Amino acid sequence: MTDSADKPDKPDADGTPPEPKAEAAKPEPKAEKADTKKPEAKKAEAAKPEKADTEKADAEEAEAAKPDAEKPEGDKAEKAEPEAEKAEPEPEADPEGDPKPQPKDDPADDPKGDDPKDDPEPEPAKGKAKTATATAVEPEAVKAIPVRHYGRWVAAVVVLALLGLLVNAFASANVHYHAIPDYLFNSNVISGLGKTVLISVLSMALGLVLGIVLAVMRLSKNPVTSSVSWLYIWFFRGTPVYVQLLLWFNLALIFPYINLGPIYRDEMSDFMTPFMAALLGLGLNEAAYMSEIVRAGIQSVDEGQTEASHALGMSQAKTLRRIVLPQAMRVIVPPTGNEFINMLKTSSLAASAAQYLELLRSTSDIGQTTGATVEMLFLAATWYLILTSIFSVGQFYLERHYARGSLRSLPLTPWQKIRANLSAFGNRSKGGVTA
């Protein structure tokens, strides 16, 4: 090759000598230096991403060394992707040094249509899998065995046996039960029944009014009124009501006249009739008990209510009438109802002590006349039960009225209870009620 370049060119066919070839221009030395620097710059630029990849790999290894509890869930997901990339095989290189292109996955060829986001998550550890399996197993149902109360069965049998003996005793007794309905609406019995209700209502009203006065006197800061109230309560609660009735009826023996000055003046025998003796004896005795009931009701009201009413400029009497007593009625009404029912039965003491013709006295007179003494006592007991039942229903509605501000839901009335029980029994018979 070198020899041919040194030889002169042959002349052309027409004899014209060939032009001499220009010598190749020699590269300048600066250009050579620039060419020599370019490969070095390329090597430095190629080394930079390798260095960045090395630092990134070191950071990932440091994060992988941390415990799993400190890593957030996002970091775990990001770590899974580089691990998946590392797991991919590197492309094989050609003999000339170029890597072979890897065929890309075609989503159309994949029947499942896998998406990078849908890649399966790494399987949990074996310990976690066991825990999940253990929690997935449902516990066995607990078989509750009811406790057997043999004592209840024994008590029920004993009570029923005693009740049967009692019924048998009265059934075989020499009692003419047909006489009870015969005299149930006798004129004398109805008259005594009316007087019983009258003396009970009036005595209860007197005891209630006087009891409120005594309660206010007892709570007063005045030592005189407080002491007098305490002495009254001490005396009338400490002596039997029957003794008090006898004292009032025989008061004419020690006081022949009653002299109230210009208001009233008369003989004690004319003034102290059986009705008046029964009214004063029952009413004044009841006032001692009602004073304690009213005092308890007044003290149940918060003191802030009284202070607020005084701050608004209300007087003590107006505060008691408009603020305290209406709130105290919720506490006062239940025991007051019990006291009235007790008054209905206590009025029978006026028959023997004050010769007052109330229900018991009227039936006793009929029994002595007809000879059916026990039957007439049963008749009086029947009417007392009827009166007690009627006034118990009234007491229930009165308590229900004053309980409106203290209960979230008012108790059912007797009629509502009957309807609820009937409807429940009807649903149970139709199979509508299930356990």
C-alpha positions in Angstrom: 0.0 0.0 0.0 2.8 2.4 0.7 4.6 1.6 -2.4 1.7 2.3 -4.6 1.2 5.6 -3.1 4.8 6.6 -3.8 4.7 5.6 -7.5 3.7 8.3 -10.0 0.4 8.1 -11.6 0.1 6.7 -15.0 -0.8 9.0 -17.9 -4.2 8.9 -19.3 -5.1 7.4 -22.5 -4.9 10.7 -24.5 -1.4 11.4 -23.1 -2.3 14.1 -20.8 -0.3 13.7 -17.6 -2.3 13.2 -14.4 -2.6 16.0 -11.9 -0.6 15.4 -8.7 -2.8 14.4 -5.7 -3.0 16.8 -2.9 -1.5 15.6 0.3 -3.8 15.0 3.2 -4.0 17.9 5.6 -2.4 17.1 8.8 -4.5 17.7 11.9 -3.5 20.6 14.0 -2.1 19.7 17.4 -4.9 21.6 19.3 -7.5 19.6 17.5 -5.7 16.4 18.6 -5.7 17.6 22.2 -9.5 18.3 22.0 -10.1 14.9 20.5 -8.1 13.3 23.3 -10.1 15.2 25.9 -13.5 14.2 24.6 -13.3 10.5 25.5 -12.2 11.5 29.0 -15.2 13.8 29.4 -17.5 11.0 28.2 -16.0 8.7 30.8 -16.5 11.2 33.6 -20.2 11.7 32.6 -20.7 8.0 32.4 -19.2 7.6 35.8 -21.7 10.1 37.4 -24.9 8.0 37.0 -22.9 5.0 38.1 -21.9 6.8 41.3 -25.5 8.0 41.8 -26.8 4.4 41.4 -24.2 3.3 43.9 -25.3 5.9 46.5 -28.9 5.0 45.9 -28.2 1.3 46.4 -26.3 2.1 49.6 -29.3 4.1 50.9 -31.7 1.3 50.0 -29.5 -1.2 51.9 -29.4 1.1 54.9 -33.2 1.4 54.9 -33.5 -2.4 54.5 -31.4 -2.8 57.6 -34.0 -0.9 59.7 -36.7 -3.0 61.6 -40.0 -3.4 59.8 -41.9 -1.7 62.6 -40.1 1.6 62.0 -40.8 1.6 58.2 -44.1 3.0 57.0 -46.2 1.0 54.7 -45.3 3.3 51.7 -41.6 2.6 52.1 -42.2 -1.2 52.1 -44.1 -0.8 48.8 -41.3 1.3 47.3 -38.8 -1.3 48.4 -40.7 -4.1 46.8 -40.3 -2.5 43.3 -36.5 -2.2 43.3 -36.3 -5.8 44.5 -38.6 -6.9 41.7 -36.4 -5.0 39.2 -33.3 -6.6 40.6 -34.8 -10.0 40.2 -35.3 -9.5 36.5 -32.5 -11.2 34.4 -30.1 -8.9 32.7 -30.2 -8.8 28.8 -27.6 -11.0 27.1 -25.1 -9.1 25.0 -24.3 -9.8 21.3 -20.9 -10.8 20.2 -20.3 -7.3 19.0 -21.1 -6.0 22.6 -24.6 -4.6 22.1 -27.3 -5.9 24.4 -30.1 -7.9 22.9 -33.5 -6.1 23.2 -35.9 -7.9 25.5 -39.4 -8.5 24.1 -42.0 -6.3 25.9 -45.0 -7.9 27.4 -48.1 -7.2 25.4 -51.2 -6.6 27.5 -53.3 -8.1 24.8 -51.4 -11.4 25.0 -51.9 -11.6 28.7 -55.4 -13.0 29.4 -55.5 -11.6 32.9 -54.5 -8.1 31.8 -51.8 -7.8 34.5 -51.0 -4.3 35.4 -47.8 -3.2 37.3 -50.1 -2.0 40.0 -51.8 -5.4 40.2 -48.6 -7.3 40.9 -49.1 -9.7 43.8 -48.0 -8.3 47.1 -45.2 -10.1 48.9 -46.3 -13.0 51.0 -46.6 -12.4 54.7 -44.3 -14.1 57.2 -45.2 -17.5 58.4 -45.9 -16.2 62.0 -48.4 -13.6 60.6 -50.1 -16.3 58.5 -50.6 -18.5 61.5 -52.1 -15.6 63.5 -54.5 -14.7 60.7 -55.6 -18.3 60.5 -56.1 -18.5 64.2 -58.3 -15.4 64.3 -60.4 -16.6 61.4 -61.6 -19.6 63.3 -64.9 -18.9 65.0 -65.1 -19.9 68.7 -67.5 -22.6 69.7 -70.9 -21.5 71.0 -71.2 -21.5 74.8 -74.0 -23.7 76.1 -75.7 -21.8 78.9 -77.3 -24.2 81.4 -79.9 -22.4 83.5 -79.6 -22.6 87.2 -82.2 -24.8 88.8 -84.0 -23.0 91.7 -85.4 -25.9 93.7 -86.1 -23.6 96.6 -88.6 -21.6 94.5 -90.6 -24.7 93.7 -90.7 -25.8 97.3 -91.8 -22.3 98.5 -94.5 -22.2 95.8 -95.8 -25.6 96.8 -95.9 -24.6 100.5 -97.7 -21.3 99.8 -100.3 -23.0 97.6 -100.9 -25.6 100.2 -101.4 -23.0 102.9 -103.7 -21.1 100.7 -105.7 -24.2 99.9 -106.1 -24.9 103.6 -107.3 -21.4 104.2 -109.9 -21.5 101.5 -111.1 -24.9 102.6 -111.4 -23.6 106.2 -113.6 -20.6 105.2 -115.6 -22.8 102.8 -116.5 -25.3 105.5 -117.1 -22.5 108.1 -120.6 -21.7 109.3 -120.9 -18.5 107.4 -124.0 -17.4 105.5 -122.2 -15.7 102.5 -125.5 -15.0 100.8 -126.3 -12.3 103.4 -123.3 -10.2 102.2 -124.8 -9.3 98.8 -128.2 -9.0 100.4 -127.1 -6.0 102.6 -124.4 -4.7 100.3 -126.6 -1.7 99.2 -128.6 -1.4 102.3 -129.6 2.2 103.1 -127.9 2.2 106.5 -124.8 0.8 105.0 -124.7 3.4 102.3 -125.3 6.1 104.8 -122.4 4.9 106.9 -120.2 4.6 103.8 -120.9 8.3 102.9 -120.1 9.4 106.5 -116.8 7.4 106.4 -115.8 9.2 103.1 -116.8 12.6 104.5 -114.9 12.3 107.8 -111.9 10.9 106.0 -111.7 13.7 103.4 -112.3 16.5 105.9 -109.9 15.1 108.5 -107.2 14.7 105.8 -107.8 18.3 104.5 -107.4 19.6 108.1 -104.3 17.6 108.7 -102.8 18.7 105.4 -103.3 22.4 105.9 -102.2 22.3 109.5 -99.3 20.1 108.6 -98.0 22.7 106.1 -98.2 25.4 108.7 -96.4 23.2 111.3 -93.7 22.3 108.7 -93.0 26.0 107.9 -92.9 26.8 111.7 -90.5 23.9 112.2 -88.2 25.2 109.4 -88.5 28.8 110.7 -85.4 30.5 112.2 -87.7 31.8 115.0 -87.0 29.7 118.1 -90.5 30.2 119.5 -92.4 28.9 116.5 -89.9 26.2 115.8 -90.2 24.9 119.5 -94.0 25.1 119.5 -94.1 23.0 116.3 -91.7 20.5 117.7 -93.8 20.1 120.9 -97.0 19.6 118.9 -95.5 16.9 116.7 -94.0 15.2 119.8 -97.3 15.0 121.6 -99.7 13.9 118.8 -97.3 11.4 117.4 -96.4 10.0 120.8 -100.0 9.2 121.9 -102.4 6.7 120.2 -105.2 8.2 118.1 -107.8 6.1 119.9 -106.8 7.8 123.2 -107.0 11.2 121.5 -110.6 10.5 120.2 -111.7 9.5 123.7 -110.2 12.7 125.1 -112.0 14.9 122.6 -115.3 13.2 123.0 -115.2 13.4 126.9 -113.8 17.0 126.9 -117.2 18.2 128.3 -116.4 16.6 131.6 -113.6 19.0 132.3 -114.7 22.0 130.2 -118.5 22.6 130.6 -118.4 25.6 128.3 -116.5 26.6 125.3 -115.7 30.4 125.3 -114.0 31.9 122.4 -114.8 35.5 123.4 -117.0 37.5 121.0 -116.6 34.8 118.3 -118.3 31.8 119.8 -119.7 30.7 123.3 -121.7 27.5 124.0 -121.9 24.5 126.1 -119.2 21.9 125.4 -121.7 19.0 125.2 -123.5 20.8 122.4 -120.3 21.8 120.6 -118.5 18.5 120.9 -120.7 16.2 118.8 -119.5 12.8 117.6 -118.8 14.3 114.2 -116.7 17.2 115.8 -114.9 14.8 118.1 -114.0 12.5 115.2 -112.9 15.4 113.0 -110.7 17.0 115.6 -109.3 13.7 116.8 -108.4 12.4 113.4 -107.5 15.8 111.8 -105.1 17.0 114.6 -103.4 13.7 114.8 -102.9 13.6 111.0 -101.4 17.1 111.1 -98.5 15.8 113.2 -97.6 13.2 110.5 -98.3 15.5 107.5 -95.9 18.2 109.0 -93.0 15.8 108.8 -94.0 14.7 105.2 -94.2 18.3 104.1 -91.0 19.3 105.8 -89.2 16.4 104.0 -90.7 17.6 100.7 -89.6 21.2 101.2 -86.1 20.2 102.1 -85.8 18.1 99.0 -86.0 21.2 96.8 -82.5 22.7 96.0 -81.7 25.8 98.0 -80.6 27.5 94.8 -84.3 27.7 93.8 -85.0 29.8 96.9 -81.9 32.0 96.4 -82.8 32.6 92.8 -86.4 33.7 93.7 -85.1 36.0 96.4 -82.7 37.5 93.9 -85.7 38.3 91.6 -87.3 40.2 94.5 -89.9 37.6 95.5 -90.9 37.5 99.2 -90.6 34.4 101.4 -94.3 33.6 101.3 -94.4 34.0 97.5 -91.3 31.9 97.1 -92.8 29.1 99.2 -96.2 29.3 97.4 -94.9 29.7 93.8 -91.5 28.0 93.7 -90.9 25.6 96.6 -94.2 23.8 97.2 -94.9 23.0 93.5 -91.6 21.2 93.3 -92.0 19.6 96.6 -95.3 18.0 95.6 -93.5 15.2 93.8 -92.1 14.1 97.1 -95.2 14.9 99.2 -97.9 13.2 97.1 -97.0 9.5 97.5 -96.9 9.4 101.3 -99.9 11.7 101.4 -101.9 9.2 99.4 -100.8 6.4 101.8 -101.9 8.6 104.7 -105.4 9.1 103.2 -105.9 5.4 102.6 -104.8 4.8 106.2 -107.3 7.5 107.2 -110.2 5.6 105.6 -109.5 2.6 107.9 -108.6 4.7 110.9 -112.0 6.4 110.7 -113.5 3.1 112.1 -112.0 4.0 115.5 -114.5 7.0 115.7 -117.3 4.5 115.8 -116.4 3.1 119.2 -114.6 6.1 120.6 -116.9 9.0 119.5 -120.1 7.1 118.7 -119.9 8.3 115.1 -122.2 6.4 112.7 -119.7 5.5 110.0 -119.5 2.3 108.0 -118.3 0.0 110.7 -120.9 1.2 113.2 -123.7 0.9 110.6 -122.8 -2.7 109.7 -122.3 -3.7 113.4 -125.8 -2.4 114.2 -127.3 -4.5 111.3 -125.4 -7.5 112.5 -126.7 -7.2 116.0 -130.3 -6.9 114.7 -130.1 -9.8 112.2 -127.7 -12.0 114.1 -125.3 -12.1 111.1 -122.5 -10.4 113.0 -119.6 -12.0 111.1 -121.3 -11.6 107.8 -121.7 -7.9 108.4 -118.1 -7.6 109.3 -117.2 -9.2 106.0 -119.5 -6.7 104.3 -117.7 -3.8 106.0 -114.3 -5.2 104.9 -115.6 -5.5 101.3 -116.6 -1.8 101.2 -113.3 -0.8 102.8 -111.5 -2.8 100.0 -113.6 -1.1 97.3 -112.9 2.4 98.7 -109.2 1.7 99.1 -108.9 0.4 95.5 -110.7 3.5 94.1 -108.6 6.0 96.0 -105.4 4.0 95.1 -106.2 4.6 91.4 -106.7 8.3 92.1 -103.4 8.4 94.0 -101.6 6.8 91.0 -102.9 9.4 88.5 -101.9 12.2 91.0 -98.4 10.9 91.3 -98.2 10.5 87.6 -99.2 14.1 87.1 -96.5 15.5 89.4 -93.8 13.2 88.1 -93.9 14.7 84.6 -90.8 16.9 85.2 -88.7 14.2 86.8 -89.2 11.1 84.6 -88.3 10.6 81.0 -91.3 8.4 80.3 -94.4 8.3 82.5 -95.5 5.0 83.9 -98.3 3.2 82.1 -101.8 3.6 83.4 -103.8 0.6 84.6 -105.9 0.6 81.3 -102.7 0.9 79.2 -101.2 -2.0 81.1 -104.3 -4.2 80.5 -104.2 -3.3 76.7 -100.5 -4.1 76.5 -100.9 -7.4 78.2 -103.8 -8.4 76.0 -102.0 -7.4 72.8 -98.9 -9.4 74.0 -101.0 -12.4 74.8 -102.7 -12.2 71.3 -99.3 -12.0 69.5 -98.0 -14.9 71.6 -100.9 -17.1 70.6 -100.5 -16.2 67.0 -96.7 -16.9 67.1 -95.8 -13.3 66.6 -93.6 -13.1 69.6 -90.2 -14.9 69.4 -87.5 -15.2 72.0 
